[in-house]
Amino acid sequence: MKKLSCVFFGLAVLLSDVMCWVVGYRYSDMLWGIRYACYSAPAWTAWLTALPFLAGIALCAALGVYLRRKSR
């Protein structure tokens, strides 16, 4: 169980890194689109792409904590 909890903690870290990359890319794309391609949505809407990642990170962290406590 302890190895599985480490896997879930690692997955949470990996998801946080991917989330930062995706949100940063979408935000810069929105800024470019607002300036040059006449996008009508505000740039903060790019932050909405972080919500599924945050849910996944919370789930992985919760499973990691649960499995770590169960292994004791």
C-alpha positions as CSV (number, residue, x, y, z in Angstrom):
1,M,0.0,0.0,0.0
2,K,2.9,2.3,0.7
3,K,4.2,2.0,-2.8
4,L,0.8,2.7,-4.2
5,S,0.5,5.8,-2.1
6,C,3.9,7.0,-3.4
7,V,2.6,6.4,-7.0
8,F,-0.4,8.6,-6.3
9,F,1.7,11.4,-4.7
10,G,4.0,11.3,-7.7
11,L,1.0,11.5,-10.0
12,A,-0.2,14.5,-8.1
13,V,3.1,16.2,-8.7
14,L,3.1,15.3,-12.3
15,L,-0.4,16.6,-12.8
16,S,0.6,19.9,-11.1
17,D,3.5,20.3,-13.6
18,V,1.3,19.6,-16.6
19,M,-1.4,22.0,-15.2
20,C,1.2,24.8,-15.0
21,W,2.3,24.2,-18.6
22,V,-1.2,24.0,-20.0
23,V,-2.5,27.0,-18.2
24,G,0.5,29.1,-19.1
25,Y,0.2,28.1,-22.8
26,R,-3.5,28.8,-22.9
27,Y,-3.0,32.2,-21.1
28,S,-0.3,33.3,-23.5
29,D,-2.4,32.2,-26.4
30,M,-5.4,34.2,-25.1
31,L,-3.2,37.3,-24.7
32,W,-1.9,36.9,-28.3
33,G,-5.4,36.3,-29.6
34,I,-6.9,39.3,-27.8
35,R,-4.2,41.6,-29.2
36,Y,-3.9,40.3,-32.8
37,A,-6.8,37.9,-33.6
38,C,-9.7,39.8,-32.0
39,Y,-10.7,37.2,-29.4
40,S,-13.7,38.4,-27.4
41,A,-13.2,36.4,-24.2
42,P,-11.0,37.9,-21.4
43,A,-7.6,36.3,-20.8
44,W,-8.6,35.0,-17.3
45,T,-10.8,32.4,-19.0
46,A,-7.6,30.5,-19.6
47,W,-7.4,29.8,-15.9
48,L,-10.6,27.8,-16.2
49,T,-8.6,25.0,-17.8
50,A,-6.9,24.5,-14.4
51,L,-10.2,23.2,-12.7
52,P,-10.0,19.6,-14.0
53,F,-6.4,19.4,-13.1
54,L,-7.0,20.7,-9.6
55,A,-9.7,18.1,-9.1
56,G,-7.3,15.4,-10.3
57,I,-4.5,16.6,-8.0
58,A,-6.9,16.7,-5.0
59,L,-8.1,13.2,-5.8
60,C,-4.6,11.8,-6.1
61,A,-3.4,13.5,-3.0
62,A,-6.4,12.3,-1.0
63,L,-5.9,8.7,-2.3
64,G,-2.2,8.9,-1.4
65,V,-3.0,10.1,2.2
66,Y,-5.7,7.4,2.6
67,L,-3.4,4.6,1.4
68,R,-0.5,5.9,3.5
69,R,-2.7,5.8,6.6
70,K,-4.1,2.4,5.7
71,S,-0.6,0.9,5.3
72,R,0.3,1.8,9.0
